[in-house]
Amino acid sequence: MKLFKNLVEAVIDCLKQTLLENKYSDKVLERAFKLHPQWGARDRKFIAESVYDIIRNYRYLSVIAGSEKSYRMIFAAYLFEKNIPFPEWPEFQTITTEFFEQNKKSIRSQAVLLSYPDVLWQLCEKELGPEEWLKQAAALNESAKVILRVNTLKTGREELQKKLLESGIETESITHFNSALHMLKRQNIFSNPLFKEGYFEVQDAGSQLISEFLQVEPGQKVIDACAGAGGKSLHLAALMKNKGKIISLDVEEWKLDNLKKRAKRAGAFNIEARIIENNKTIKQLANSADRLLLDVPCSGTGVIKRNPDTKWKLTPELINKTISLQSSILHEYSSMLKKGGLMVYSTCSILPSENQLQVNKFLEQKNGEFSLIKDKTILPSEGFDGFYMALLQKN
């Protein structure tokens, strides 16, 4: 494999921005690609894969490299692990494989081997149990699959598969997921005309189950109270066949602006985006929704495959703050549900403190006002991202 100095420097620069300056790797890469339009598909693939692989294995590689801050040495350790010969550049002349091999032999800790900070490792081990956490920690180090959600407002799954194949994109259906297609080869899907025409969205299979879990029906009034950029709102619109009304709420206006563009592309005309300005917004919608989706902010421990830098950004303080926010949202926003209506509480976390324990505490505090109908956990070891969803009814 031939290495090019400018691309290696780009990888090192992206690592510094993510790990030293605490920026998000996807945004760092997006900006780098915009600044360098001359990079071809192969160049971008090399940079993105190297950055994500190194971030995913940062602790392990830094121990082998003998430094947490020398990103050049960490990149050299990455080459060593991948069995790629070091380039014959002056800065790599003094680096030897023997040095890396010796450091590798000294590793005893599972947290180092699987590359997690001790604090996060201990927290997850405590919540899930050592055996279960070890299994999930390994699964979270795999690369995330690219999953598409077929927009049934415009096409069917088999029809879309054929159209994608005609444009050189091979996919496979996934058992037990009604609208999901697994893209077999990673490539830039967003430039595809079928995406631009709204035939599909990129959405993990586990995430797709959340909207279906809400059991919406055409003609209902549905509130998606933490809508963000609206991936689940769009899915709900398709499940409702564009009949009825979806009110998509969020505290960030720019996310709702993004949702409006996506809804137009998807042909989802029953969505109304509304910003949450204060408590009044919630009070005005009291007892009005047939269905309510609370896809709350969370630690993101279930989606580390997709966002590996989450490992290095999470702290117990941040998780505790998030748990407190989840509790507030559950208590305040649940008032928008009608009596007899159904509500889904969901997260992309695998921690019981954000999931089952959060729901149990809510039910206890509401003292019989709500009942748990069923809940479901999707673990990263099942091949997709990790999610939790609970279906509740207002009595």
Wavefront OBJ file of the C-alpha trace (Angstrom):
o trace
v 0.000 0.000 0.000
v 1.478 3.335 -1.056
v 1.133 6.145 1.469
v 0.932 9.803 0.471
v 2.364 12.394 2.854
v -0.444 14.940 2.405
v -3.102 12.308 3.228
v -1.205 11.052 6.295
v -0.865 14.670 7.496
v -4.625 15.096 6.962
v -5.309 12.034 9.149
v -3.025 13.379 11.898
v -4.662 16.820 11.727
v -8.174 15.299 11.994
v -7.058 13.248 15.006
v -5.709 16.347 16.766
v -8.942 18.253 16.189
v -11.060 15.364 17.498
v -8.963 14.208 20.446
v -7.160 17.396 21.510
v -9.698 20.077 20.607
v -12.738 17.923 21.496
v -14.464 18.361 18.125
v -16.733 15.710 16.588
v -14.921 13.462 14.124
v -17.715 13.447 11.522
v -17.767 17.270 11.425
v -13.949 17.420 11.304
v -13.888 15.047 8.322
v -16.747 16.860 6.591
v -14.847 20.157 6.854
v -11.565 18.588 5.682
v -13.249 17.149 2.579
v -14.863 20.502 1.763
v -11.495 22.263 2.059
v -9.846 19.727 -0.265
v -12.209 19.021 -3.176
v -9.223 17.648 -5.136
v -9.207 14.494 -3.001
v -10.767 11.594 -4.866
v -13.048 8.873 -3.457
v -10.054 6.632 -2.618
v -8.281 9.464 -0.764
v -11.389 10.309 1.274
v -11.916 6.634 2.072
v -8.326 6.262 3.323
v -8.594 9.376 5.524
v -12.038 8.544 6.976
v -11.238 4.873 7.661
v -7.858 5.719 9.227
v -9.332 8.444 11.446
v -12.222 6.273 12.672
v -10.006 3.192 13.196
v -7.450 5.162 15.201
v -10.087 6.929 17.326
v -11.798 3.585 17.940
v -8.501 2.042 19.117
v -6.903 5.210 20.483
v -5.980 3.959 23.955
v -4.584 0.649 22.721
v -2.551 2.360 19.964
v -1.251 5.083 22.294
v 0.039 2.424 24.724
v 1.810 0.629 21.855
v 3.118 3.998 20.641
v 4.338 4.908 24.134
v 2.550 8.269 23.953
v -0.967 9.682 24.127
v -0.055 12.931 22.395
v 2.353 12.007 19.588
v -0.176 11.422 16.834
v 2.613 10.602 14.385
v 3.732 7.737 16.644
v 0.107 6.658 17.102
v -0.304 6.620 13.314
v 2.877 4.525 13.059
v 1.423 2.107 15.662
v -1.712 1.916 13.507
v 0.421 0.981 10.465
v 2.196 -1.628 12.622
v -1.150 -3.169 13.660
v -2.336 -3.223 10.036
v 0.959 -4.786 8.853
v 1.599 -1.836 6.548
v 5.320 -1.023 6.065
v 6.418 2.373 7.400
v 6.998 4.948 4.649
v 10.604 5.869 3.893
v 10.192 9.427 5.144
v 12.634 11.093 7.593
v 10.022 11.281 10.384
v 9.528 7.492 10.304
v 13.216 6.507 10.047
v 13.813 6.044 13.787
v 10.625 4.022 14.424
v 11.044 0.255 14.816
v 8.515 -2.587 14.986
v 10.499 -4.043 17.937
v 9.583 -0.991 20.043
v 5.871 -1.524 19.325
v 6.061 -5.285 19.907
v 7.639 -4.766 23.323
v 4.961 -2.279 24.380
v 2.233 -4.591 23.086
v 3.493 -7.481 25.247
v 3.134 -5.340 28.378
v -0.661 -4.889 27.965
v -2.729 -6.803 30.532
v -5.876 -4.696 30.960
v -9.037 -5.523 28.980
v -9.910 -1.811 28.992
v -6.610 -1.086 27.208
v -6.923 -4.046 24.820
v -10.430 -2.989 23.765
v -9.491 0.675 24.040
v -11.871 2.295 26.540
v -11.065 4.844 29.259
v -11.070 3.245 32.737
v -13.918 5.445 33.994
v -16.290 4.422 31.173
v -15.187 0.773 31.376
v -15.910 0.601 35.121
v -19.274 2.368 34.762
v -20.489 0.046 31.982
v -19.134 -3.025 33.781
v -21.039 -2.012 36.927
v -24.313 -1.428 35.041
v -24.223 -4.420 32.666
v -22.050 -6.919 34.552
v -18.463 -7.807 33.536
v -19.371 -10.620 31.117
v -22.129 -8.747 29.257
v -20.117 -5.546 29.055
v -17.084 -7.387 27.629
v -19.321 -8.753 24.853
v -20.848 -5.337 24.078
v -17.497 -3.504 24.322
v -16.069 -5.790 21.618
v -19.186 -5.360 19.431
v -19.028 -1.566 19.756
v -15.510 -1.660 18.272
v -16.853 -2.998 14.968
v -17.538 -0.634 12.064
v -21.181 0.430 11.787
v -23.162 -0.970 8.869
v -24.757 1.419 6.388
v -28.514 0.805 6.605
v -31.098 2.503 4.422
v -34.766 3.038 5.280
v -37.038 2.719 2.279
v -39.419 5.681 2.030
v -42.705 3.833 1.494
v -44.429 7.103 0.575
v -42.567 6.864 -2.742
v -41.521 3.261 -3.338
v -41.391 -0.334 -2.057
v -38.367 -2.234 -0.770
v -37.943 -4.585 -3.737
v -38.505 -1.770 -6.232
v -35.856 0.391 -4.523
v -33.422 -2.541 -4.412
v -33.724 -2.935 -8.193
v -33.275 0.801 -8.802
v -30.213 0.922 -6.537
v -28.692 -2.093 -8.284
v -29.153 -0.340 -11.638
v -27.085 2.547 -10.265
v -24.357 0.156 -9.045
v -25.407 -0.144 -5.383
v -25.931 -3.664 -4.054
v -28.150 -4.116 -1.005
v -29.761 -6.929 0.957
v -33.028 -7.066 2.889
v -32.810 -7.590 6.642
v -35.093 -10.156 8.271
v -37.590 -8.743 10.828
v -37.043 -5.137 9.633
v -39.857 -4.022 7.314
v -38.205 -1.101 5.532
v -34.481 -1.728 5.988
v -31.820 -2.414 3.364
v -28.184 -3.178 4.180
v -25.776 -1.515 1.765
v -23.111 -4.152 1.061
v -20.342 -1.787 -0.039
v -19.638 1.544 1.652
v -19.860 4.471 -0.789
v -21.179 8.039 -0.997
v -24.919 7.433 -1.127
v -25.927 11.088 -0.714
v -24.948 12.021 -4.263
v -27.221 9.294 -5.659
v -30.262 10.697 -7.558
v -32.554 8.249 -5.703
v -31.533 9.858 -2.395
v -32.029 13.361 -3.803
v -35.510 12.336 -4.966
v -36.414 11.112 -1.455
v -36.653 7.377 -2.100
v -34.704 6.506 1.056
v -32.959 7.816 4.147
v -29.868 6.504 5.932
v -31.112 5.160 9.279
v -29.889 2.266 11.421
v -32.154 -0.791 11.567
v -32.567 -0.547 15.342
v -33.561 3.096 15.073
v -36.233 2.142 12.522
v -37.920 -0.119 15.084
v -38.593 2.821 17.419
v -41.162 4.507 15.154
v -42.870 1.161 14.521
v -42.928 0.485 18.276
v -45.212 3.533 18.715
v -48.037 1.752 16.808
v -49.201 4.846 14.917
v -52.226 4.771 12.619
v -53.233 7.052 9.712
v -55.329 10.032 10.863
v -53.883 10.282 14.370
v -52.272 13.292 16.036
v -48.679 12.334 16.832
v -46.069 14.403 18.658
v -42.362 13.707 18.156
v -41.150 15.770 21.095
v -37.350 15.496 20.669
v -37.396 15.438 16.887
v -33.923 16.757 16.100
v -33.360 16.630 12.336
v -36.437 14.432 12.050
v -35.360 10.940 11.010
v -38.107 9.333 13.090
v -40.698 11.987 12.149
v -40.138 11.076 8.489
v -40.577 7.386 9.282
v -43.765 8.125 11.244
v -45.145 10.073 8.249
v -44.565 7.029 6.039
v -46.189 4.679 8.582
v -49.201 7.031 8.741
v -49.360 7.205 4.906
v -49.250 11.029 5.179
v -52.659 11.042 6.921
v -53.216 12.763 10.238
v -50.740 15.185 11.800
v -47.220 14.971 13.200
v -45.969 17.837 15.351
v -42.172 17.698 15.455
v -40.761 19.608 18.408
v -37.188 20.513 19.317
v -35.262 23.173 21.225
v -32.810 23.694 18.310
v -34.267 25.654 15.394
v -31.487 24.698 12.937
v -32.358 21.027 13.386
v -35.999 21.736 12.554
v -34.910 23.691 9.464
v -33.059 20.562 8.387
v -36.199 18.495 9.047
v -38.289 20.775 6.798
v -35.869 20.217 3.897
v -35.847 16.463 4.475
v -39.650 16.313 4.716
v -40.007 18.157 1.411
v -37.594 15.744 -0.259
v -39.402 12.739 1.215
v -42.874 13.993 0.238
v -43.938 13.924 3.919
v -46.644 16.602 4.033
v -48.257 15.905 7.414
v -45.318 17.202 9.496
v -45.401 20.537 11.306
v -42.052 21.613 12.798
v -42.372 23.673 15.963
v -39.612 25.058 18.174
v -39.882 24.618 21.961
v -39.394 28.189 23.167
v -40.429 27.611 26.784
v -42.846 25.596 28.955
v -45.782 27.296 27.217
v -45.161 25.277 24.046
v -45.648 22.058 26.021
v -48.629 23.366 28.032
v -50.466 24.419 24.858
v -50.340 20.798 23.679
v -51.516 19.253 26.978
v -53.675 16.097 26.620
v -53.749 16.432 22.820
v -51.639 13.593 21.347
v -52.879 10.127 20.403
v -49.235 9.062 20.251
v -46.134 10.627 21.765
v -42.496 9.845 20.967
v -39.832 10.821 23.481
v -36.541 9.918 21.814
v -34.544 11.627 24.553
v -30.954 12.901 24.668
v -28.671 10.175 26.039
v -25.075 9.052 26.579
v -24.897 7.508 23.095
v -23.258 4.344 24.450
v -25.343 2.291 22.011
v -23.954 4.086 18.949
v -20.206 4.052 19.680
v -19.764 1.962 16.491
v -20.983 4.975 14.542
v -19.468 7.672 16.790
v -16.261 6.202 18.276
v -15.115 9.540 19.715
v -18.028 9.229 22.191
v -15.692 6.970 24.205
v -13.333 9.846 24.870
v -15.972 12.522 25.466
v -18.207 10.773 28.023
v -17.743 11.408 31.747
v -19.796 10.197 34.755
v -20.773 13.854 35.352
v -22.098 14.196 31.812
v -24.036 10.920 32.074
v -25.586 11.988 35.422
v -26.579 15.342 33.917
v -28.155 13.503 30.957
v -30.106 11.154 33.259
v -31.495 14.177 35.088
v -32.531 15.785 31.757
v -34.234 12.545 30.641
v -36.231 12.462 33.849
v -37.350 16.098 33.388
v -38.422 15.449 29.786
v -40.374 12.320 30.767
v -42.276 14.138 33.518
v -42.919 17.391 31.659
v -43.543 16.174 28.106
v -45.730 13.182 29.024
v -48.477 15.738 29.838
v -49.033 16.145 26.068
v -50.463 12.604 25.790
v -54.254 12.014 25.832
v -55.783 9.567 28.284
v -55.649 6.139 26.663
v -52.857 7.315 24.346
v -49.553 5.512 23.786
v -46.063 6.882 24.395
v -42.618 5.540 23.512
v -39.599 6.478 25.600
v -36.405 5.649 23.711
v -32.635 6.118 23.864
v -29.548 5.084 21.907
v -27.954 3.964 25.183
v -27.287 0.479 26.571
v -27.100 1.634 30.209
v -30.007 0.492 32.446
v -29.759 3.790 34.401
v -30.955 5.607 31.259
v -33.408 2.910 30.232
v -35.336 0.423 32.402
v -34.438 2.181 35.671
v -35.498 5.544 34.260
v -38.883 4.125 33.154
v -39.425 2.295 36.472
v -38.736 5.504 38.421
v -41.170 7.441 36.191
v -43.956 4.846 36.657
v -43.442 4.836 40.402
v -43.535 8.632 40.661
v -46.628 8.862 38.427
v -48.404 6.495 40.813
v -50.616 4.534 38.404
v -51.170 7.291 35.828
v -49.106 5.337 33.275
v -48.608 1.614 32.591
v -45.740 -0.161 30.860
v -47.070 -2.290 27.989
v -43.715 -3.668 26.777
v -40.109 -2.702 26.296
v -37.272 -3.821 24.072
v -33.485 -3.588 24.136
v -31.365 -3.952 21.001
v -27.737 -4.675 21.862
v -24.756 -3.823 19.632
v -23.762 -7.520 19.646
v -26.893 -8.182 17.535
v -25.148 -6.484 14.593
v -26.673 -3.006 14.622
v -26.564 0.014 16.939
v -27.797 -0.294 20.518
v -31.233 1.066 21.455
v -33.836 0.882 24.193
v -37.569 1.520 23.720
v -40.473 1.338 26.155
v -44.150 1.518 25.156
v -46.333 3.112 27.848
v -50.025 3.920 28.041
v -51.672 6.827 29.859
v -54.466 5.290 31.922
l 1 2 3 4 5 6 7 8 9 10 11 12 13 14 15 16 17 18 19 20 21 22 23 24 25 26 27 28 29 30 31 32 33 34 35 36 37 38 39 40 41 42 43 44 45 46 47 48 49 50 51 52 53 54 55 56 57 58 59 60 61 62 63 64 65 66 67 68 69 70 71 72 73 74 75 76 77 78 79 80 81 82 83 84 85 86 87 88 89 90 91 92 93 94 95 96 97 98 99 100 101 102 103 104 105 106 107 108 109 110 111 112 113 114 115 116 117 118 119 120 121 122 123 124 125 126 127 128 129 130 131 132 133 134 135 136 137 138 139 140 141 142 143 144 145 146 147 148 149 150 151 152 153 154 155 156 157 158 159 160 161 162 163 164 165 166 167 168 169 170 171 172 173 174 175 176 177 178 179 180 181 182 183 184 185 186 187 188 189 190 191 192 193 194 195 196 197 198 199 200 201 202 203 204 205 206 207 208 209 210 211 212 213 214 215 216 217 218 219 220 221 222 223 224 225 226 227 228 229 230 231 232 233 234 235 236 237 238 239 240 241 242 243 244 245 246 247 248 249 250 251 252 253 254 255 256 257 258 259 260 261 262 263 264 265 266 267 268 269 270 271 272 273 274 275 276 277 278 279 280 281 282 283 284 285 286 287 288 289 290 291 292 293 294 295 296 297 298 299 300 301 302 303 304 305 306 307 308 309 310 311 312 313 314 315 316 317 318 319 320 321 322 323 324 325 326 327 328 329 330 331 332 333 334 335 336 337 338 339 340 341 342 343 344 345 346 347 348 349 350 351 352 353 354 355 356 357 358 359 360 361 362 363 364 365 366 367 368 369 370 371 372 373 374 375 376 377 378 379 380 381 382 383 384 385 386 387 388 389 390 391 392 393 394 395
